[in-house]
Amino acid sequence: MIEARHLRVLRAVATTGSFSAAGRELGCTQPAVSQQMKALEASVGTPLLIRSGREMRLTQAGEALVRHAAGILAGLTAAEEEVAAIAGLRAGRVRLVSFPSGSSTLVPTALAALRAEHPGTRVSLEEAEPPQSVALLREGDCDLALAFRYEGAAGAEEWDDLVVRPLLTDRLVALVPERHRLARAESVAIGELATEPWIAGCPRCRGQLVEVCESAGFTPRIDFATDDYPAVVGLVGAGLGVAVLPQLAVESVRPRGARTVTLEPAVRREIVALTLPDLAQVPAVAATLEQLARAANR
């Protein structure tokens, strides 16, 4: 019989690469980790680790068990949280991962409302862009991921194994210096910016920018690239180039020295909240999902 505590130890050993490092991560001693690994190997009837000096690696059976551990532990967490809520403990924990412009716009409103309605629910927040945030969810390192994907983008992610809660459609806008020739235009075709120097955003958005520009018949000359949206706005405001940003990102900063112009044809990205099917049944996760949806509709 495989015990959950043994699976947690196995994951820690696989992640850290040693019993001593796993012990530090789990808050126990190295002998305790070794003892639990021996118990797990006895339970499954086959070696899970190959020890060679200071080096340690998983056997094929160990790799298979680690691969299944995230889903098993997520299911156990879901069961524990739901039982606790049914028993009237009125407590919960949600580990949320969000991309930066979501963190500064949707997340604060949602979490403030969640705290007002469920003060016993604790939410932690980390930032990561998709697909990293989606990988964290699948690996069991978060409970809820705020993510996005561009409409019609090549190689769009497969989320069939996840619960997908659509939140809003975010349109991209052009960002130009306030004295730019197109600063007061009602709309602009991306081809009209073909000869401009460009400031690009995160790697994912950068790839989308290149795709959109190439579909319009040109390759953008990217002079600057930064993951920091205020830095993008600052560079545009200083007259160093133009950019294309999601509307949600523009809302999260004050575009001093820069103006937004509607981009035609429209380029949009779908903003969603993602979780695992088991976790979607956890009251704290479900409540957080609901508040994110409400924040998106305001």
C-alpha positions as CSV (number, residue, x, y, z in Angstrom):
1,M,0.0,0.0,0.0
2,I,1.4,3.4,-1.1
3,E,1.2,6.1,1.5
4,A,0.9,9.8,0.6
5,R,3.7,10.8,3.0
6,H,6.0,8.4,1.1
7,L,5.0,9.9,-2.2
8,R,5.8,13.4,-0.9
9,V,9.2,12.2,0.2
10,L,9.8,10.6,-3.2
11,R,8.9,13.8,-5.0
12,A,11.2,15.8,-2.7
13,V,14.1,13.4,-3.4
14,A,13.5,13.4,-7.1
15,T,13.4,17.3,-7.1
16,T,16.4,17.9,-4.8
17,G,18.6,15.0,-5.9
18,S,19.5,13.8,-2.4
19,F,18.1,12.6,0.9
20,S,19.7,15.4,2.9
21,A,18.3,18.1,0.6
22,A,14.9,16.4,0.7
23,G,15.0,16.3,4.5
24,R,15.7,20.1,4.6
25,E,12.8,20.8,2.2
26,L,10.4,18.6,4.2
27,G,11.6,19.6,7.7
28,C,12.9,16.2,8.7
29,T,16.2,14.4,9.1
30,Q,18.2,12.6,6.4
31,P,17.8,9.2,8.2
32,A,14.0,9.7,8.3
33,V,13.9,10.3,4.5
34,S,16.1,7.2,3.9
35,Q,13.8,5.1,6.2
36,Q,10.6,6.3,4.4
37,M,12.2,5.6,1.0
38,K,13.0,2.0,2.1
39,A,9.4,1.6,3.3
40,L,8.1,2.8,-0.1
41,E,10.3,0.5,-2.1
42,A,9.2,-2.4,0.2
43,S,5.6,-1.4,-0.5
44,V,5.9,-1.4,-4.3
45,G,8.3,-4.4,-4.4
46,T,10.9,-2.8,-6.6
47,P,13.8,-0.3,-6.4
48,L,12.9,3.3,-7.1
49,L,16.3,4.9,-6.8
50,I,19.8,4.0,-8.0
51,R,22.5,5.2,-5.6
52,S,26.0,5.7,-6.9
53,G,28.3,7.5,-4.5
54,R,26.8,10.9,-3.9
55,E,24.8,10.7,-7.1
56,M,21.2,9.5,-7.1
57,R,18.8,8.9,-9.9
58,L,15.4,7.4,-10.4
59,T,14.7,3.9,-11.8
60,Q,12.1,3.4,-14.5
61,A,9.6,2.5,-11.8
62,G,10.6,5.6,-9.8
63,E,10.1,7.8,-12.8
64,A,6.6,6.3,-13.3
65,L,5.7,6.8,-9.6
66,V,6.9,10.4,-9.6
67,R,4.9,11.1,-12.8
68,H,1.7,10.0,-11.1
69,A,2.5,11.5,-7.7
70,A,1.3,15.1,-8.6
71,G,-2.2,14.0,-9.6
72,I,-2.5,11.6,-6.6
73,L,-1.4,14.3,-4.1
74,A,-3.7,16.9,-5.8
75,G,-6.6,14.5,-5.3
76,L,-5.7,13.9,-1.7
77,T,-5.4,17.7,-1.1
78,A,-8.8,18.1,-2.7
79,A,-10.3,15.5,-0.5
80,E,-8.8,16.9,2.7
81,E,-9.9,20.5,1.9
82,E,-13.5,19.4,1.0
83,V,-13.8,17.2,4.1
84,A,-12.5,20.1,6.2
85,A,-15.1,22.5,4.7
86,I,-17.9,20.0,5.2
87,A,-16.8,19.5,8.8
88,G,-17.2,23.2,9.4
89,L,-13.6,24.3,9.8
90,R,-14.2,27.2,7.4
91,A,-10.6,27.2,6.4
92,G,-8.8,26.9,3.1
93,R,-5.6,27.6,1.2
94,V,-5.1,28.5,-2.4
95,R,-1.8,28.7,-4.2
96,L,-2.3,31.1,-7.1
97,V,0.1,31.7,-10.0
98,S,-0.6,34.6,-12.4
99,F,1.1,36.5,-15.2
100,P,2.1,40.1,-14.3
101,S,-0.6,42.1,-15.9
102,G,-3.2,39.8,-14.4
103,S,-1.5,40.2,-11.0
104,S,-1.9,43.9,-11.1
105,T,-5.5,44.1,-12.4
106,L,-7.7,41.1,-11.9
107,V,-6.0,39.5,-8.9
108,P,-6.2,42.4,-6.3
109,T,-9.9,42.9,-6.8
110,A,-10.7,39.2,-6.7
111,L,-8.6,38.6,-3.5
112,A,-10.0,41.6,-1.7
113,A,-13.5,40.3,-2.3
114,L,-12.5,36.8,-1.4
115,R,-11.0,37.9,1.9
116,A,-14.2,39.9,2.7
117,E,-16.4,36.9,2.2
118,H,-14.1,34.1,3.4
119,P,-11.6,35.6,5.9
120,G,-10.4,32.2,6.8
121,T,-9.1,31.4,3.3
122,R,-5.5,32.1,2.7
123,V,-4.2,32.8,-0.8
124,S,-0.5,32.9,-1.8
125,L,0.5,34.5,-5.1
126,E,3.5,33.9,-7.4
127,E,4.1,35.2,-10.9
128,A,4.8,33.1,-13.9
129,E,3.9,33.4,-17.6
130,P,2.3,30.5,-19.5
131,P,3.3,27.9,-20.3
132,Q,5.4,27.8,-17.1
133,S,2.4,28.6,-15.0
134,V,0.5,25.7,-16.6
135,A,3.4,23.4,-16.0
136,L,3.4,24.4,-12.3
137,L,-0.3,23.5,-12.1
138,R,0.2,20.1,-13.7
139,E,3.2,19.3,-11.4
140,G,1.1,20.1,-8.3
141,D,3.0,23.2,-7.3
142,C,0.0,25.5,-7.4
143,D,-3.8,25.1,-7.2
144,L,-4.9,27.8,-9.7
145,A,-3.2,29.4,-12.7
146,L,-4.2,32.6,-14.4
147,A,-3.1,32.2,-18.0
148,F,-3.7,33.4,-21.5
149,R,-3.4,32.3,-25.1
150,Y,-3.6,34.2,-28.4
151,E,-6.5,33.7,-30.8
152,G,-5.3,31.7,-33.8
153,A,-1.7,31.4,-32.5
154,A,0.3,28.6,-33.9
155,G,0.9,25.8,-31.4
156,A,-1.8,26.8,-29.0
157,E,-1.7,24.8,-25.7
158,E,-3.8,21.8,-25.1
159,W,-5.7,22.3,-21.9
160,D,-8.1,19.3,-22.3
161,D,-7.0,17.8,-19.0
162,L,-7.7,21.0,-17.1
163,V,-10.7,22.9,-15.9
164,V,-10.8,26.0,-18.0
165,R,-12.7,29.1,-16.7
166,P,-12.9,31.8,-19.4
167,L,-12.5,35.3,-17.8
168,L,-12.3,37.9,-20.6
169,T,-11.0,38.6,-24.0
170,D,-8.1,41.1,-24.0
171,R,-7.4,43.1,-27.1
172,L,-4.0,44.3,-28.1
173,V,-3.4,48.0,-28.6
174,A,-0.6,49.9,-30.3
175,L,1.5,52.1,-28.0
176,V,3.3,55.1,-29.6
177,P,5.0,58.3,-28.3
178,E,2.5,61.1,-27.7
179,R,4.2,63.2,-30.4
180,H,4.2,60.4,-32.9
181,R,2.6,60.9,-36.3
182,L,-0.1,58.3,-35.4
183,A,-0.7,59.4,-31.8
184,R,-4.1,60.9,-32.5
185,A,-5.3,58.4,-35.1
186,E,-8.5,56.5,-34.3
187,S,-6.9,53.2,-35.4
188,V,-3.7,52.0,-36.9
189,A,-2.9,49.0,-39.1
190,I,0.2,47.2,-37.8
191,G,1.8,47.6,-41.3
192,E,1.8,51.4,-40.8
193,L,4.5,50.8,-38.1
194,A,6.7,48.6,-40.3
195,T,9.6,51.0,-40.4
196,E,9.5,51.9,-36.6
197,P,11.9,50.7,-34.0
198,W,10.1,48.3,-31.6
199,I,10.0,47.6,-27.9
200,A,9.0,44.0,-27.3
201,G,7.5,42.5,-24.1
202,C,7.8,39.0,-22.6
203,P,9.1,36.2,-24.8
204,R,5.6,34.8,-25.4
205,C,4.3,38.2,-26.4
206,R,7.4,38.9,-28.4
207,G,6.8,35.7,-30.5
208,Q,3.2,36.8,-31.1
209,L,4.3,40.3,-32.2
210,V,6.7,38.8,-34.8
211,E,3.9,36.5,-36.1
212,V,1.5,39.4,-36.4
213,C,4.0,41.6,-38.1
214,E,5.2,38.9,-40.5
215,S,1.6,38.2,-41.5
216,A,1.4,41.9,-42.4
217,G,4.5,41.5,-44.6
218,F,7.4,42.8,-42.5
219,T,9.7,41.7,-39.7
220,P,9.9,44.1,-36.8
221,R,13.2,45.7,-35.9
222,I,13.3,45.1,-32.1
223,D,15.6,47.5,-30.4
224,F,14.6,46.8,-26.8
225,A,13.0,43.8,-25.1
226,T,11.8,43.6,-21.5
227,D,9.4,41.6,-19.4
228,D,8.5,44.7,-17.4
229,Y,5.4,46.5,-18.8
230,P,6.2,49.8,-17.1
231,A,9.6,49.7,-18.7
232,V,8.0,49.1,-22.1
233,V,5.7,52.2,-21.5
234,G,8.6,54.2,-20.3
235,L,10.7,53.4,-23.4
236,V,7.8,54.3,-25.7
237,G,7.1,57.5,-23.8
238,A,10.8,58.5,-24.2
239,G,10.4,58.3,-28.0
240,L,12.6,55.2,-28.4
241,G,10.1,53.1,-30.3
242,V,6.6,51.7,-30.6
243,A,5.0,48.7,-29.0
244,V,2.0,46.5,-29.0
245,L,0.6,45.6,-25.6
246,P,-2.5,43.8,-24.2
247,Q,-5.1,46.3,-23.0
248,L,-4.9,44.7,-19.6
249,A,-1.2,45.5,-19.4
250,V,-1.8,49.1,-20.3
251,E,-4.5,49.4,-17.6
252,S,-1.9,48.3,-15.0
253,V,0.4,51.3,-15.6
254,R,0.1,55.0,-16.3
255,P,1.3,55.5,-19.9
256,R,3.2,58.8,-19.4
257,G,4.5,60.3,-22.6
258,A,2.7,57.6,-24.6
259,R,-0.7,57.1,-26.3
260,T,-2.7,54.0,-27.1
261,V,-4.2,53.5,-30.5
262,T,-6.7,50.8,-31.6
263,L,-4.9,48.1,-33.6
264,E,-6.6,46.9,-36.8
265,P,-7.3,44.1,-37.6
266,A,-8.0,43.1,-34.0
267,V,-5.5,40.9,-32.2
268,R,-6.9,39.3,-29.1
269,R,-5.8,37.0,-26.3
270,E,-8.1,34.9,-24.1
271,I,-7.6,35.3,-20.4
272,V,-8.5,32.1,-18.4
273,A,-8.2,30.6,-15.0
274,L,-7.0,27.0,-14.9
275,T,-7.1,24.3,-12.3
276,L,-7.1,20.5,-12.1
277,P,-10.5,18.7,-12.1
278,D,-10.1,17.4,-8.5
279,L,-9.0,20.9,-7.2
280,A,-12.0,22.5,-8.9
281,Q,-14.2,20.8,-6.2
282,V,-12.2,22.3,-3.3
283,P,-14.4,25.1,-1.8
284,A,-11.5,27.6,-1.5
285,V,-10.4,27.1,-5.1
286,A,-14.0,27.3,-6.3
287,A,-14.5,30.5,-4.4
288,T,-11.3,32.0,-5.8
289,L,-12.4,31.1,-9.3
290,E,-15.7,32.8,-8.8
291,Q,-14.1,36.0,-7.5
292,L,-11.7,36.1,-10.5
293,A,-14.7,35.8,-12.8
294,R,-16.5,38.6,-11.1
295,A,-13.4,40.8,-11.2
296,A,-13.1,40.2,-14.9
297,N,-16.7,41.3,-15.5
298,R,-16.3,44.7,-13.7
